[in-house]
Each structure stands twice: as C-alpha cells, then as structure tokens.
C-alpha cells in the first residue's frame, strides 16, 4: 500500500475574460526576446493568431510562427516544427496557442529547444524528460484537453499506428493563460468533442483507483485519486455537466464558454495528478484506426467504462449523479450510479456526437486487437478501479459497437 501522495501543478494560472492582455507582463517575467508561437491554420483563419501577434508587435518582441500543427500531430510534424524553430532564431519562450494538439506540440518544442534530440527519444515511458523545459505559455482556445496545466503531450506514432504520450511533470507549461473570449468562435462539433473529453478527464480522475491501492513502485506521474484531485474533479463535473450542451447550442454564450474553460482547466489539474483510466487507454488504439478526434472517442467510451466500473465505485458514480443535478434522495446507490451513466449516454447524443464505434469506421474484427493494445498502457490501466483483462474489455467494446 502506498502511504503518501503528491500534487503537482502549473506554476501560474491567469484566467478571465480579456486575460490575453496580460501576455506582455507574463513574457517580461521570463525576460523574453525571441518567441516561438506554435498554432494551426484554424486559429490563424479565425483571427485569434493576429490577436496574439498584434500584442507581440506592440511590445517589440521578435517572434516566429509555426502554424502547420495537425490534429493529433504525427511525430513528423514535431520534427518539422523543431527544424523550423532552429532555423528561425534562438528561441527563449514558446507560446502554444490553440487546442490540445497545438499546446502538446508546443510542449515538445519546449523540451527539444532545451535538450535537443528527437521526439522518439522521450516517447512511451514516464519521467524521461531530463529536467525543466524552456518557458512555455499555453493559451487554450478550446475547453477540452486541459493541456495548459497537464504533464502529458500526446503525439501520433504513425509507424506503429497508435497515439502515444510524452509524460513528465517537467512538461507542465510555466503559465496557463486562459481567456474564455478566445473560445467564442469554436464550432459546435469541436466544442462537443473537446467538452466531452474534459468530462471524461474529470470522471476518470474522480473514479480512479485510490492512491493507496495503486500497485506500482517508484515515482508515479498518475498516482490515483487523492483528496485534491477529487475536489477539483467534482467541480469540473458540475461545471461541464451544466454548461456543455449550452456551449454547443449557443456558441456565443460567454458565461457558458467561461464555465466550460474553467471546467476543462480544473479537470486537467485533477487528471494530471490522479490520472485517467480505461476510456483513455481504449481510445489510443482506436485513434490509430480511425480519424475521429480523441475527445469524441473518449466521450463515446465514457458511459460504457462507467458502467464497466459501476460495481466497484457505485458511491462515486452516485455522487456524479448529484453533480448532474439529478435528484437521488429516493434512489439506492446503484440506481443513482445508473442515472449518472444514463445522463452521460444522453449528453453524448444531445451534443450531436456518434455513440457507436461502428459509426466511425471501427470494424467488429478490430475489437480484440483494440482490447489487447489497450492493456499494456500501464499508467492508465493500473488506475482503473476494476482490473481489466482482454475478455472483459472485449465485452465492453462490443457494447460500444
């Protein structure tokens, strides 16, 4: 049994409407001169990149923009971005601007700018990063991944047809600069995919195996549930449950956008310490098969994983039902837990996302391979409150099919 837990966090969080105007003040803390911005074409075309570059120009910073980030970026994109950065200038601060893909790529750039090498040098295991990375300011434009406060950068290993992560507490950005106004233009589909991913983070962190019973030795990045992660996750679940559908249906509703960005942030703070579990482990091999966004996959799997775990964590699922404003006074714990599962099933439908693996290109003959590829993802599997095996995962996947 493990007797102690630790809590790690991004050093500085700046949150609120108009927070982007604090950028110059933040850069001055790091004595920035040469700034690399990592973003994508969608952010450029939406005019959000110009908001940032105008601020940099006004304050006379030298900067370069890499705007070719792809969704679920492959290793080759990380190599290309690093070569771009080396040829442009001597970078001293990196800005990750966009969704999880851009911020994750910016994390990898902050790692490579400091230590060099190839992205593959750091893939797969935990704690492979030598030390603190170059200063990184993460500016999220989606309410989903929580990457602005997390210790993981996800990248697509196209050679092995699976998404993998670089995982280390040193990967956390120095600053999370969160301005809900930057999320106003997010299309409904992306709002839905990113928002349900944030809910998956919060629920999997909250229902993760208690830290005392995680069966692993040494320093762990994902330590299991602890009192701080539980408190953060519960508030994240409440905020997202109350605001996700509204944010999808009314994209210009700033209050809903504010609450979603805050929920995503809190979920990121929770899961980057407690960890995620089976929904994320299964989503990685599925992501190698289909082009569906990661958030859509975790959201599709989430209610099935909740049902899979219901017999082990019924009290926590019942508490989640209360976070969803479900009246539970006259229900048994098991009935309340089922209400939480049903709520998530319905939410996925209501926000317009596919609910079956068969709808996104997964074939029934793929299910066994998916189950077997998920099981070795130890940092996630050991967190799941119910210990899985290939047969029980296969049964879960058949229900999701």
Residue, then its C-alpha position, 0 to 999 in steps of 0.5 A: x500500500x502506498x502511504x503518501x501522495x503528491x500534487x503537482x501543478x502549473x506554476x501560474x494560472x491567469x484566467x478571465x475574460x480579456x486575460x490575453x492582455x496580460x501576455x506582455x507582463x507574463x513574457x517580461x517575467x521570463x525576460x523574453x526576446x525571441x518567441x516561438x508561437x506554435x498554432x494551426x491554420x484554424x486559429x490563424x483563419x479565425x483571427x485569434x493568431x493576429x490577436x496574439x501577434x498584434x500584442x507581440x508587435x506592440x511590445x517589440x518582441x521578435x517572434x516566429x510562427x509555426x502554424x502547420x500543427x495537425x490534429x493529433x500531430x504525427x511525430x513528423x510534424x514535431x520534427x518539422x516544427x523543431x527544424x523550423x524553430x532552429x532555423x528561425x532564431x534562438x528561441x527563449x519562450x514558446x507560446x502554444x496557442x490553440x487546442x490540445x494538439x497545438x499546446x502538446x506540440x508546443x510542449x515538445x518544442x519546449x523540451x527539444x529547444x532545451x535538450x535537443x534530440x528527437x521526439x522518439x527519444x522521450x516517447x512511451x515511458x514516464x519521467x524521461x524528460x531530463x529536467x525543466x523545459x524552456x518557458x512555455x505559455x499555453x493559451x487554450x482556445x478550446x475547453x477540452x484537453x486541459x493541456x495548459x496545466x497537464x504533464x502529458x503531450x500526446x503525439x501520433x506514432x504513425x509507424x506503429x499506428x497508435x497515439x502515444x504520450x510524452x509524460x513528465x511533470x517537467x512538461x507542465x507549461x510555466x503559465x496557463x493563460x486562459x481567456x474564455x473570449x478566445x473560445x467564442x468562435x469554436x464550432x459546435x462539433x469541436x466544442x462537443x468533442x473537446x467538452x466531452x473529453x474534459x468530462x471524461x478527464x474529470x470522471x476518470x480522475x474522480x473514479x480512479x483507483x485510490x492512491x493507496x491501492x495503486x500497485x506500482x513502485x517508484x515515482x508515479x506521474x498518475x498516482x490515483x485519486x487523492x483528496x485534491x484531485x477529487x475536489x477539483x474533479x467534482x467541480x469540473x463535473x458540475x461545471x461541464x455537466x451544466x454548461x456543455x450542451x449550452x456551449x454547443x447550442x449557443x456558441x456565443x454564450x460567454x458565461x457558458x464558454x467561461x464555465x466550460x474553460x474553467x471546467x476543462x482547466x480544473x479537470x486537467x489539474x485533477x487528471x494530471x495528478x490522479x490520472x485517467x483510466x480505461x476510456x483513455x487507454x481504449x481510445x489510443x488504439x482506436x485513434x490509430x484506426x480511425x480519424x475521429x478526434x480523441x475527445x469524441x472517442x473518449x466521450x463515446x467510451x465514457x458511459x460504457x467504462x462507467x458502467x464497466x466500473x459501476x460495481x466497484x465505485x457505485x458511491x462515486x458514480x452516485x455522487x456524479x449523479x448529484x453533480x448532474x443535478x439529478x435528484x437521488x434522495x429516493x434512489x439506492x446507490x446503484x440506481x443513482x450510479x445508473x442515472x449518472x451513466x444514463x445522463x452521460x449516454x444522453x449528453x453524448x447524443x444531445x451534443x450531436x456526437x456518434x455513440x457507436x464505434x461502428x459509426x466511425x469506421x471501427x470494424x467488429x474484427x478490430x475489437x480484440x486487437x483494440x482490447x489487447x493494445x489497450x492493456x499494456x498502457x500501464x499508467x492508465x490501466x493500473x488506475x482503473x478501479x476494476x482490473x481489466x483483462x482482454x475478455x472483459x474489455x472485449x465485452x465492453x467494446x462490443x457494447x460500444x459497437 
